[in-house]
């Protein structure tokens, strides 16, 4: 795996994890009972984006380290995944 591929995979993992951890600990306007006119009740009061980015960086680093170990160190690849084709989709031999 070259460095460009590794950075691209890390970026995709980081962005996906960011959206998974973003709602943790966020209080909405409806939770606080202070809905600003013209906004949705589900809008966050303080989104804490810096905390979400830090959590995403930590979680993504752990996930990417596991992925890198599996692919680059152990040599796991697509050829190691068994291909299971259901009987109704198999060609008649």
C-alpha positions as CSV (number, residue, x, y, z in Angstrom):
1,X,0.0,0.0,0.0
2,X,1.5,3.3,-1.0
3,X,1.3,6.5,1.1
4,X,-1.4,8.1,-1.1
5,X,-3.7,5.1,-0.8
6,X,-3.1,5.0,3.0
7,X,-4.0,8.7,3.3
8,X,-7.1,8.3,1.2
9,X,-8.3,5.4,3.2
10,X,-7.6,7.2,6.5
11,X,-9.6,10.3,5.2
12,X,-12.6,8.2,4.3
13,X,-12.5,6.4,7.7
14,X,-12.1,9.7,9.5
15,X,-15.0,11.3,7.8
16,X,-17.3,8.3,8.3
17,X,-16.4,8.1,12.0
18,X,-16.9,11.9,12.4
19,X,-20.5,11.6,11.4
20,X,-20.9,8.6,13.8
21,X,-19.5,10.5,16.8
22,X,-20.8,14.0,16.1
23,X,-24.1,13.5,18.0
24,X,-22.4,12.3,21.2
25,X,-23.1,14.7,24.1
26,X,-24.9,17.3,22.0
27,X,-27.9,19.1,23.6
28,X,-30.6,20.4,21.2
29,X,-32.7,23.5,21.5
30,X,-35.7,21.3,22.3
31,X,-33.8,19.6,25.1
32,X,-33.0,22.9,26.7
33,X,-36.5,24.4,26.0
34,X,-34.9,27.4,24.3
35,X,-36.0,27.2,20.7
36,X,-34.9,30.3,18.7
37,X,-37.6,31.4,16.4
38,X,-36.9,30.4,12.8
39,X,-34.7,27.4,13.7
40,X,-35.4,23.7,14.1
41,X,-36.0,22.3,17.5
42,X,-33.3,19.7,16.8
43,X,-30.6,22.3,16.2
44,X,-27.7,21.9,18.6
45,X,-27.1,24.6,21.2
46,X,-23.3,24.0,21.3
47,X,-22.2,21.5,18.6
48,X,-18.7,20.9,20.2
49,X,-17.1,20.2,16.7
50,X,-13.6,20.3,18.1
51,X,-14.4,17.4,20.5
52,X,-16.1,15.5,17.7
53,X,-13.0,16.0,15.5
54,X,-10.7,14.8,18.3
55,X,-12.9,11.7,19.0
56,X,-13.0,11.0,15.3
57,X,-9.2,11.3,15.0
58,X,-8.6,8.9,17.9
59,X,-11.1,6.3,16.8
60,X,-10.0,6.5,13.1
61,X,-6.4,6.1,14.1
62,X,-7.2,2.9,16.0
63,X,-9.4,1.6,13.1
64,X,-6.8,2.5,10.5
65,X,-4.0,0.9,12.5
66,X,-6.0,-2.3,12.6
67,X,-6.7,-2.1,8.9
68,X,-3.0,-1.4,8.1
69,X,-1.9,-4.3,10.2
70,X,-4.3,-6.6,8.5
71,X,-3.5,-5.5,4.9
72,X,0.2,-4.4,4.9
73,X,1.7,-6.5,7.7
74,X,-0.4,-9.7,7.5
75,X,-1.0,-9.5,3.7
76,X,-4.8,-10.0,3.8
77,X,-6.4,-9.1,0.5
78,X,-9.5,-9.6,-1.7
79,X,-8.2,-13.0,-2.7
80,X,-8.5,-14.2,0.9
81,X,-12.3,-13.4,1.1
82,X,-14.3,-16.5,0.2
83,X,-16.7,-16.1,-2.7
84,X,-20.1,-17.7,-1.8
85,X,-22.5,-17.8,-4.6
86,X,-26.1,-19.0,-3.9
87,X,-27.2,-22.0,-5.8
88,X,-29.9,-20.2,-7.8
89,X,-27.2,-17.8,-9.2
90,X,-24.7,-20.4,-10.3
91,X,-24.3,-21.3,-13.9
92,X,-25.3,-24.9,-14.9
93,X,-22.1,-26.9,-15.3
